[in-house]
């Protein structure tokens, strides 16, 4: 039971990281359209990209290592 809870929490965190990464990247792109480019724009792109990649990698590893609840039974 504890393994399933841990995997579901890990999947939830990965999905939230993906959503937050997409939101930060979208906000940064909208900022590009309205304001001149400065160092805050680069911070938004880098942090959004890192969050998106970590979330996608976590989901990929959960599926690749067959830790997913559906595939383990």
N, CA, C and O atoms as a CHARMM CRD file, in Angstrom:
* protein
*
  292
    1    1 UNK  N      0.81700  -1.19400   0.00000 PROA 1      0.00000
    2    1 UNK  CA     0.00000   0.00000   0.00000 PROA 1      0.00000
    3    1 UNK  C      0.86500   1.26300   0.00000 PROA 1      0.00000
    4    1 UNK  O      0.54400   2.24600  -0.66900 PROA 1      0.00000
    5    2 UNK  N      1.96200   1.22400   0.75700 PROA 2      0.00000
    6    2 UNK  CA     2.80400   2.41000   0.83000 PROA 2      0.00000
    7    2 UNK  C      3.51900   2.67600  -0.49200 PROA 2      0.00000
    8    2 UNK  O      3.76300   3.82800  -0.85100 PROA 2      0.00000
    9    3 UNK  N      3.85200   1.61200  -1.21000 PROA 3      0.00000
   10    3 UNK  CA     4.51300   1.77000  -2.50700 PROA 3      0.00000
   11    3 UNK  C      3.60300   2.48500  -3.49600 PROA 3      0.00000
   12    3 UNK  O      4.04900   3.36000  -4.23800 PROA 3      0.00000
   13    4 UNK  N      2.32900   2.11200  -3.50400 PROA 4      0.00000
   14    4 UNK  CA     1.38100   2.74600  -4.41000 PROA 4      0.00000
   15    4 UNK  C      1.19600   4.22200  -4.08100 PROA 4      0.00000
   16    4 UNK  O      1.08500   5.05600  -4.98000 PROA 4      0.00000
   17    5 UNK  N      1.16500   4.53900  -2.79200 PROA 5      0.00000
   18    5 UNK  CA     1.02000   5.94700  -2.38800 PROA 5      0.00000
   19    5 UNK  C      2.24100   6.75600  -2.82500 PROA 5      0.00000
   20    5 UNK  O      2.11700   7.88200  -3.30700 PROA 5      0.00000
   21    6 UNK  N      3.41000   6.16600  -2.64800 PROA 6      0.00000
   22    6 UNK  CA     4.63500   6.86300  -3.02600 PROA 6      0.00000
   23    6 UNK  C      4.69600   7.12000  -4.52000 PROA 6      0.00000
   24    6 UNK  O      5.08300   8.20300  -4.95900 PROA 6      0.00000
   25    7 UNK  N      4.31600   6.12500  -5.29300 PROA 7      0.00000
   26    7 UNK  CA     4.33500   6.27900  -6.75400 PROA 7      0.00000
   27    7 UNK  C      3.29300   7.29400  -7.19900 PROA 7      0.00000
   28    7 UNK  O      3.56000   8.09800  -8.09200 PROA 7      0.00000
   29    8 UNK  N      2.11700   7.27300  -6.59600 PROA 8      0.00000
   30    8 UNK  CA     1.09300   8.24100  -6.99500 PROA 8      0.00000
   31    8 UNK  C      1.49200   9.66400  -6.61000 PROA 8      0.00000
   32    8 UNK  O      1.19600  10.60300  -7.34900 PROA 8      0.00000
   33    9 UNK  N      2.15600   9.84000  -5.47000 PROA 9      0.00000
   34    9 UNK  CA     2.63100  11.16700  -5.09100 PROA 9      0.00000
   35    9 UNK  C      3.73200  11.62700  -6.04200 PROA 9      0.00000
   36    9 UNK  O      3.77700  12.79800  -6.42100 PROA 9      0.00000
   37   10 UNK  N      4.62700  10.70400  -6.43100 PROA 10     0.00000
   38   10 UNK  CA     5.68800  11.05500  -7.37500 PROA 10     0.00000
   39   10 UNK  C      5.10500  11.46000  -8.73300 PROA 10     0.00000
   40   10 UNK  O      5.58600  12.40500  -9.35800 PROA 10     0.00000
   41   11 UNK  N      4.07500  10.74800  -9.18800 PROA 11     0.00000
   42   11 UNK  CA     3.43300  11.11800 -10.44700 PROA 11     0.00000
   43   11 UNK  C      2.73200  12.46000 -10.34200 PROA 11     0.00000
   44   11 UNK  O      2.75200  13.24600 -11.28900 PROA 11     0.00000
   45   12 UNK  N      2.11000  12.73200  -9.19600 PROA 12     0.00000
   46   12 UNK  CA     1.43700  14.00900  -8.99200 PROA 12     0.00000
   47   12 UNK  C      2.44200  15.15800  -8.99100 PROA 12     0.00000
   48   12 UNK  O      2.20100  16.20100  -9.60000 PROA 12     0.00000
   49   13 UNK  N      3.56200  14.96500  -8.31100 PROA 13     0.00000
   50   13 UNK  CA     4.59900  16.00300  -8.28600 PROA 13     0.00000
   51   13 UNK  C      5.15900  16.22700  -9.68400 PROA 13     0.00000
   52   13 UNK  O      5.40000  17.36800 -10.07800 PROA 13     0.00000
   53   14 UNK  N      5.36900  15.15300 -10.43600 PROA 14     0.00000
   54   14 UNK  CA     5.87700  15.29000 -11.79900 PROA 14     0.00000
   55   14 UNK  C      4.89000  16.05300 -12.68100 PROA 14     0.00000
   56   14 UNK  O      5.29400  16.90800 -13.47000 PROA 14     0.00000
   57   15 UNK  N      3.60900  15.75000 -12.55100 PROA 15     0.00000
   58   15 UNK  CA     2.59500  16.47000 -13.33900 PROA 15     0.00000
   59   15 UNK  C      2.52900  17.94000 -12.94500 PROA 15     0.00000
   60   15 UNK  O      2.38500  18.80800 -13.80600 PROA 15     0.00000
   61   16 UNK  N      2.63400  18.22200 -11.65900 PROA 16     0.00000
   62   16 UNK  CA     2.62800  19.61600 -11.21300 PROA 16     0.00000
   63   16 UNK  C      3.86400  20.36300 -11.71000 PROA 16     0.00000
   64   16 UNK  O      3.77500  21.54300 -12.04900 PROA 16     0.00000
   65   17 UNK  N      5.00900  19.69400 -11.75800 PROA 17     0.00000
   66   17 UNK  CA     6.20800  20.31800 -12.30700 PROA 17     0.00000
   67   17 UNK  C      6.03800  20.64500 -13.78700 PROA 17     0.00000
   68   17 UNK  O      6.46800  21.70300 -14.24500 PROA 17     0.00000
   69   18 UNK  N      5.41300  19.74200 -14.52900 PROA 18     0.00000
   70   18 UNK  CA     5.17600  19.98200 -15.94800 PROA 18     0.00000
   71   18 UNK  C      4.23300  21.17100 -16.13300 PROA 18     0.00000
   72   18 UNK  O      4.48200  22.04100 -16.96700 PROA 18     0.00000
   73   19 UNK  N      3.16100  21.20300 -15.35900 PROA 19     0.00000
   74   19 UNK  CA     2.20200  22.30300 -15.47900 PROA 19     0.00000
   75   19 UNK  C      2.85000  23.63200 -15.10000 PROA 19     0.00000
   76   19 UNK  O      2.65400  24.64100 -15.77800 PROA 19     0.00000
   77   20 UNK  N      3.62500  23.62800 -14.01300 PROA 20     0.00000
   78   20 UNK  CA     4.28900  24.86600 -13.59000 PROA 20     0.00000
   79   20 UNK  C      5.32900  25.30700 -14.61700 PROA 20     0.00000
   80   20 UNK  O      5.46400  26.50200 -14.87600 PROA 20     0.00000
   81   21 UNK  N      6.06300  24.36400 -15.20300 PROA 21     0.00000
   82   21 UNK  CA     7.04200  24.71400 -16.22800 PROA 21     0.00000
   83   21 UNK  C      6.39900  25.32800 -17.45300 PROA 21     0.00000
   84   21 UNK  O      6.91000  26.30100 -18.00800 PROA 21     0.00000
   85   22 UNK  N      5.28300  24.76500 -17.87700 PROA 22     0.00000
   86   22 UNK  CA     4.57200  25.31400 -19.02900 PROA 22     0.00000
   87   22 UNK  C      4.03100  26.70300 -18.70300 PROA 22     0.00000
   88   22 UNK  O      4.07500  27.60000 -19.54500 PROA 22     0.00000
   89   23 UNK  N      3.51800  26.88600 -17.47900 PROA 23     0.00000
   90   23 UNK  CA     2.99100  28.19500 -17.08600 PROA 23     0.00000
   91   23 UNK  C      4.09600  29.25200 -17.05000 PROA 23     0.00000
   92   23 UNK  O      3.89000  30.37800 -17.50200 PROA 23     0.00000
   93   24 UNK  N      5.25600  28.89800 -16.51800 PROA 24     0.00000
   94   24 UNK  CA     6.36000  29.85600 -16.46200 PROA 24     0.00000
   95   24 UNK  C      6.86100  30.19000 -17.86100 PROA 24     0.00000
   96   24 UNK  O      7.13700  31.35100 -18.16200 PROA 24     0.00000
   97   25 UNK  N      6.97900  29.18200 -18.71300 PROA 25     0.00000
   98   25 UNK  CA     7.41100  29.45100 -20.08300 PROA 25     0.00000
   99   25 UNK  C      6.40300  30.32400 -20.82500 PROA 25     0.00000
  100   25 UNK  O      6.79500  31.21800 -21.57500 PROA 25     0.00000
  101   26 UNK  N      5.10600  30.07200 -20.62300 PROA 26     0.00000
  102   26 UNK  CA     4.08000  30.88700 -21.28000 PROA 26     0.00000
  103   26 UNK  C      4.12500  32.32900 -20.78600 PROA 26     0.00000
  104   26 UNK  O      4.02100  33.26900 -21.57500 PROA 26     0.00000
  105   27 UNK  N      4.28000  32.49400 -19.48000 PROA 27     0.00000
  106   27 UNK  CA     4.35500  33.84500 -18.93400 PROA 27     0.00000
  107   27 UNK  C      5.58500  34.57600 -19.44900 PROA 27     0.00000
  108   27 UNK  O      5.52900  35.77500 -19.71800 PROA 27     0.00000
  109   28 UNK  N      6.68700  33.86600 -19.58700 PROA 28     0.00000
  110   28 UNK  CA     7.90800  34.49300 -20.09900 PROA 28     0.00000
  111   28 UNK  C      7.74900  34.88900 -21.56200 PROA 28     0.00000
  112   28 UNK  O      8.23400  35.94300 -21.97300 PROA 28     0.00000
  113   29 UNK  N      7.08500  34.06600 -22.33900 PROA 29     0.00000
  114   29 UNK  CA     6.85600  34.40700 -23.75000 PROA 29     0.00000
  115   29 UNK  C      5.95100  35.63600 -23.84700 PROA 29     0.00000
  116   29 UNK  O      6.18900  36.52300 -24.66600 PROA 29     0.00000
  117   30 UNK  N      4.91900  35.68400 -23.01600 PROA 30     0.00000
  118   30 UNK  CA     4.05700  36.87700 -23.01100 PROA 30     0.00000
  119   30 UNK  C      4.83300  38.10600 -22.55800 PROA 30     0.00000
  120   30 UNK  O      4.59500  39.21000 -23.04800 PROA 30     0.00000
  121   31 UNK  N      5.75100  37.91900 -21.63200 PROA 31     0.00000
  122   31 UNK  CA     6.58600  39.03400 -21.18300 PROA 31     0.00000
  123   31 UNK  C      7.49200  39.51800 -22.31800 PROA 31     0.00000
  124   31 UNK  O      7.72500  40.71700 -22.46500 PROA 31     0.00000
  125   32 UNK  N      8.00000  38.57800 -23.11600 PROA 32     0.00000
  126   32 UNK  CA     8.81600  38.94500 -24.27600 PROA 32     0.00000
  127   32 UNK  C      8.05300  39.83500 -25.24500 PROA 32     0.00000
  128   32 UNK  O      8.62400  40.74900 -25.84000 PROA 32     0.00000
  129   33 UNK  N      6.76200  39.56500 -25.40000 PROA 33     0.00000
  130   33 UNK  CA     5.95500  40.32000 -26.35600 PROA 33     0.00000
  131   33 UNK  C      5.66300  41.74600 -25.89800 PROA 33     0.00000
  132   33 UNK  O      5.39600  42.62300 -26.72000 PROA 33     0.00000
  133   34 UNK  N      5.71200  41.97600 -24.59200 PROA 34     0.00000
  134   34 UNK  CA     5.30000  43.28700 -24.08700 PROA 34     0.00000
  135   34 UNK  C      6.43600  44.14600 -23.55700 PROA 34     0.00000
  136   34 UNK  O      6.29300  45.36700 -23.48600 PROA 34     0.00000
  137   35 UNK  N      7.54800  43.55200 -23.18800 PROA 35     0.00000
  138   35 UNK  CA     8.61900  44.32200 -22.54500 PROA 35     0.00000
  139   35 UNK  C      9.95800  43.99800 -23.20100 PROA 35     0.00000
  140   35 UNK  O     10.09800  42.95700 -23.84300 PROA 35     0.00000
  141   36 UNK  N     10.92600  44.86900 -23.04600 PROA 36     0.00000
  142   36 UNK  CA    12.25800  44.56400 -23.57700 PROA 36     0.00000
  143   36 UNK  C     12.90900  43.40700 -22.81000 PROA 36     0.00000
  144   36 UNK  O     12.61000  43.16900 -21.64000 PROA 36     0.00000
  145   37 UNK  N     13.78100  42.71800 -23.48100 PROA 37     0.00000
  146   37 UNK  CA    14.42000  41.54600 -22.90000 PROA 37     0.00000
  147   37 UNK  C     15.46300  41.98800 -21.86800 PROA 37     0.00000
  148   37 UNK  O     16.29800  42.85000 -22.14200 PROA 37     0.00000
  149   38 UNK  N     15.39900  41.38700 -20.68700 PROA 38     0.00000
  150   38 UNK  CA    16.42300  41.61800 -19.66800 PROA 38     0.00000
  151   38 UNK  C     16.73100  40.29500 -18.97100 PROA 38     0.00000
  152   38 UNK  O     16.27900  39.24200 -19.42000 PROA 38     0.00000
  153   39 UNK  N     17.48800  40.33700 -17.88700 PROA 39     0.00000
  154   39 UNK  CA    17.94700  39.09900 -17.25600 PROA 39     0.00000
  155   39 UNK  C     16.81600  38.30200 -16.63100 PROA 39     0.00000
  156   39 UNK  O     16.94500  37.08500 -16.49500 PROA 39     0.00000
  157   40 UNK  N     15.71500  38.93100 -16.24500 PROA 40     0.00000
  158   40 UNK  CA    14.58900  38.19200 -15.66300 PROA 40     0.00000
  159   40 UNK  C     13.96200  37.26600 -16.71000 PROA 40     0.00000
  160   40 UNK  O     13.45000  36.19900 -16.37100 PROA 40     0.00000
  161   41 UNK  N     14.00300  37.66800 -17.95500 PROA 41     0.00000
  162   41 UNK  CA    13.47100  36.81800 -19.01600 PROA 41     0.00000
  163   41 UNK  C     14.25800  35.52600 -19.12600 PROA 41     0.00000
  164   41 UNK  O     13.68200  34.45300 -19.30600 PROA 41     0.00000
  165   42 UNK  N     15.56300  35.62800 -19.01800 PROA 42     0.00000
  166   42 UNK  CA    16.39100  34.42700 -19.09800 PROA 42     0.00000
  167   42 UNK  C     16.17800  33.51400 -17.89300 PROA 42     0.00000
  168   42 UNK  O     16.20100  32.29100 -18.02800 PROA 42     0.00000
  169   43 UNK  N     15.97300  34.09600 -16.73100 PROA 43     0.00000
  170   43 UNK  CA    15.69200  33.30000 -15.53400 PROA 43     0.00000
  171   43 UNK  C     14.37400  32.54100 -15.70300 PROA 43     0.00000
  172   43 UNK  O     14.27300  31.37700 -15.31500 PROA 43     0.00000
  173   44 UNK  N     13.37200  33.19300 -16.27800 PROA 44     0.00000
  174   44 UNK  CA    12.09000  32.53000 -16.52000 PROA 44     0.00000
  175   44 UNK  C     12.21300  31.38500 -17.49700 PROA 44     0.00000
  176   44 UNK  O     11.62600  30.32300 -17.28800 PROA 44     0.00000
  177   45 UNK  N     12.96700  31.58500 -18.55900 PROA 45     0.00000
  178   45 UNK  CA    13.13700  30.51800 -19.54500 PROA 45     0.00000
  179   45 UNK  C     13.89900  29.34800 -18.94500 PROA 45     0.00000
  180   45 UNK  O     13.51600  28.19300 -19.13400 PROA 45     0.00000
  181   46 UNK  N     14.96800  29.63500 -18.22900 PROA 46     0.00000
  182   46 UNK  CA    15.77700  28.55900 -17.66400 PROA 46     0.00000
  183   46 UNK  C     15.00600  27.79100 -16.59300 PROA 46     0.00000
  184   46 UNK  O     15.00000  26.56000 -16.60100 PROA 46     0.00000
  185   47 UNK  N     14.36000  28.49700 -15.68000 PROA 47     0.00000
  186   47 UNK  CA    13.63600  27.79900 -14.60500 PROA 47     0.00000
  187   47 UNK  C     12.42600  27.03400 -15.15200 PROA 47     0.00000
  188   47 UNK  O     12.15900  25.91700 -14.70900 PROA 47     0.00000
  189   48 UNK  N     11.70200  27.60600 -16.09100 PROA 48     0.00000
  190   48 UNK  CA    10.57100  26.89800 -16.69000 PROA 48     0.00000
  191   48 UNK  C     11.00800  25.66300 -17.44800 PROA 48     0.00000
  192   48 UNK  O     10.36700  24.61600 -17.36700 PROA 48     0.00000
  193   49 UNK  N     12.09700  25.78500 -18.18500 PROA 49     0.00000
  194   49 UNK  CA    12.60700  24.63100 -18.93000 PROA 49     0.00000
  195   49 UNK  C     13.09600  23.53000 -18.01600 PROA 49     0.00000
  196   49 UNK  O     12.86400  22.35100 -18.28400 PROA 49     0.00000
  197   50 UNK  N     13.77100  23.89900 -16.94000 PROA 50     0.00000
  198   50 UNK  CA    14.26200  22.88800 -15.99200 PROA 50     0.00000
  199   50 UNK  C     13.09300  22.17300 -15.31500 PROA 50     0.00000
  200   50 UNK  O     13.11400  20.95100 -15.17000 PROA 50     0.00000
  201   51 UNK  N     12.08500  22.92200 -14.90300 PROA 51     0.00000
  202   51 UNK  CA    10.92700  22.30300 -14.25900 PROA 51     0.00000
  203   51 UNK  C     10.19600  21.36500 -15.21800 PROA 51     0.00000
  204   51 UNK  O      9.78900  20.26700 -14.83800 PROA 51     0.00000
  205   52 UNK  N     10.03800  21.80400 -16.44400 PROA 52     0.00000
  206   52 UNK  CA     9.36600  20.97600 -17.44500 PROA 52     0.00000
  207   52 UNK  C     10.15300  19.69700 -17.71700 PROA 52     0.00000
  208   52 UNK  O      9.56300  18.62100 -17.81700 PROA 52     0.00000
  209   53 UNK  N     11.46600  19.79800 -17.83600 PROA 53     0.00000
  210   53 UNK  CA    12.28700  18.62300 -18.12100 PROA 53     0.00000
  211   53 UNK  C     12.35100  17.66200 -16.94300 PROA 53     0.00000
  212   53 UNK  O     12.33200  16.44700 -17.14500 PROA 53     0.00000
  213   54 UNK  N     12.42600  18.16800 -15.73500 PROA 54     0.00000
  214   54 UNK  CA    12.45500  17.27200 -14.57200 PROA 54     0.00000
  215   54 UNK  C     11.13400  16.51400 -14.44500 PROA 54     0.00000
  216   54 UNK  O     11.13500  15.31500 -14.16500 PROA 54     0.00000
  217   55 UNK  N     10.01800  17.19800 -14.64600 PROA 55     0.00000
  218   55 UNK  CA     8.71800  16.52800 -14.58500 PROA 55     0.00000
  219   55 UNK  C      8.55300  15.47800 -15.66100 PROA 55     0.00000
  220   55 UNK  O      8.05100  14.38400 -15.39900 PROA 55     0.00000
  221   56 UNK  N      8.97400  15.80700 -16.87700 PROA 56     0.00000
  222   56 UNK  CA     8.86200  14.84000 -17.97200 PROA 56     0.00000
  223   56 UNK  C      9.78500  13.65300 -17.74300 PROA 56     0.00000
  224   56 UNK  O      9.40500  12.51600 -18.02300 PROA 56     0.00000
  225   57 UNK  N     10.99300  13.89600 -17.24000 PROA 57     0.00000
  226   57 UNK  CA    11.92700  12.79900 -16.96900 PROA 57     0.00000
  227   57 UNK  C     11.39800  11.89400 -15.85600 PROA 57     0.00000
  228   57 UNK  O     11.55400  10.67500 -15.92300 PROA 57     0.00000
  229   58 UNK  N     10.77800  12.47600 -14.84500 PROA 58     0.00000
  230   58 UNK  CA    10.22500  11.66900 -13.75200 PROA 58     0.00000
  231   58 UNK  C      9.10400  10.77000 -14.25500 PROA 58     0.00000
  232   58 UNK  O      9.05900   9.58700 -13.91800 PROA 58     0.00000
  233   59 UNK  N      8.20600  11.31900 -15.05400 PROA 59     0.00000
  234   59 UNK  CA     7.14300  10.48200 -15.61600 PROA 59     0.00000
  235   59 UNK  C      7.70000   9.39400 -16.52000 PROA 59     0.00000
  236   59 UNK  O      7.22900   8.25700 -16.49700 PROA 59     0.00000
  237   60 UNK  N      8.70800   9.74500 -17.31900 PROA 60     0.00000
  238   60 UNK  CA     9.32700   8.76500 -18.19800 PROA 60     0.00000
  239   60 UNK  C      9.96900   7.63700 -17.39700 PROA 60     0.00000
  240   60 UNK  O      9.82600   6.46700 -17.75200 PROA 60     0.00000
  241   61 UNK  N     10.67300   7.97700 -16.32400 PROA 61     0.00000
  242   61 UNK  CA    11.33000   6.94900 -15.52300 PROA 61     0.00000
  243   61 UNK  C     10.33400   6.07700 -14.77500 PROA 61     0.00000
  244   61 UNK  O     10.57000   4.88200 -14.59800 PROA 61     0.00000
  245   62 UNK  N      9.22700   6.65800 -14.33500 PROA 62     0.00000
  246   62 UNK  CA     8.20400   5.85400 -13.66400 PROA 62     0.00000
  247   62 UNK  C      7.65700   4.81000 -14.62900 PROA 62     0.00000
  248   62 UNK  O      7.43800   3.66100 -14.24500 PROA 62     0.00000
  249   63 UNK  N      7.43700   5.20600 -15.87600 PROA 63     0.00000
  250   63 UNK  CA     6.92900   4.25400 -16.86500 PROA 63     0.00000
  251   63 UNK  C      8.01600   3.28500 -17.32000 PROA 63     0.00000
  252   63 UNK  O      7.74800   2.09600 -17.49600 PROA 63     0.00000
  253   64 UNK  N      9.23600   3.77600 -17.51100 PROA 64     0.00000
  254   64 UNK  CA    10.33700   2.93300 -18.00500 PROA 64     0.00000
  255   64 UNK  C     10.73200   1.86300 -16.99000 PROA 64     0.00000
  256   64 UNK  O     10.99800   0.72000 -17.36200 PROA 64     0.00000
  257   65 UNK  N     10.76900   2.22800 -15.72000 PROA 65     0.00000
  258   65 UNK  CA    11.15500   1.27700 -14.68300 PROA 65     0.00000
  259   65 UNK  C      9.98000   0.41800 -14.21900 PROA 65     0.00000
  260   65 UNK  O     10.10300  -0.36900 -13.28000 PROA 65     0.00000
  261   66 UNK  N      8.86000   0.57700 -14.88100 PROA 66     0.00000
  262   66 UNK  CA     7.64300  -0.17700 -14.58100 PROA 66     0.00000
  263   66 UNK  C      7.22000  -0.01700 -13.12200 PROA 66     0.00000
  264   66 UNK  O      6.80600  -0.97500 -12.46900 PROA 66     0.00000
  265   67 UNK  N      7.33200   1.20600 -12.63300 PROA 67     0.00000
  266   67 UNK  CA     6.88600   1.51900 -11.27900 PROA 67     0.00000
  267   67 UNK  C      5.42600   1.91900 -11.26800 PROA 67     0.00000
  268   67 UNK  O      4.82000   2.06000 -10.20600 PROA 67     0.00000
  269   68 UNK  N      4.86600   2.10000 -12.44400 PROA 68     0.00000
  270   68 UNK  CA     3.47900   2.53100 -12.53300 PROA 68     0.00000
  271   68 UNK  C      2.57100   1.48000 -11.89200 PROA 68     0.00000
  272   68 UNK  O      2.81900   0.28000 -12.00600 PROA 68     0.00000
  273   69 UNK  N      1.53500   1.94100 -11.22900 PROA 69     0.00000
  274   69 UNK  CA     0.64900   1.03600 -10.49200 PROA 69     0.00000
  275   69 UNK  C     -0.05600   0.06300 -11.44200 PROA 69     0.00000
  276   69 UNK  O     -0.22200  -1.11400 -11.12000 PROA 69     0.00000
  277   70 UNK  N     -0.46800   0.55800 -12.60600 PROA 70     0.00000
  278   70 UNK  CA    -1.19600  -0.29100 -13.54900 PROA 70     0.00000
  279   70 UNK  C     -0.30100  -1.37600 -14.14200 PROA 70     0.00000
  280   70 UNK  O     -0.75000  -2.50300 -14.35200 PROA 70     0.00000
  281   71 UNK  N      0.97800  -1.03900 -14.41500 PROA 71     0.00000
  282   71 UNK  CA     1.86100  -2.00300 -15.05500 PROA 71     0.00000
  283   71 UNK  C      2.51400  -2.96300 -14.07100 PROA 71     0.00000
  284   71 UNK  O      3.11500  -3.95100 -14.49200 PROA 71     0.00000
  285   72 UNK  N      2.41100  -2.69600 -12.75900 PROA 72     0.00000
  286   72 UNK  CA     3.07800  -3.56100 -11.79300 PROA 72     0.00000
  287   72 UNK  C      2.22400  -4.77700 -11.42600 PROA 72     0.00000
  288   72 UNK  O      2.72300  -5.70500 -10.79000 PROA 72     0.00000
  289   73 UNK  N      0.95900  -4.78800 -11.81300 PROA 73     0.00000
  290   73 UNK  CA     0.09700  -5.92900 -11.49000 PROA 73     0.00000
  291   73 UNK  C     -0.15200  -6.79300 -12.68800 PROA 73     0.00000
  292   73 UNK  O     -0.85800  -7.79700 -12.58900 PROA 73     0.00000
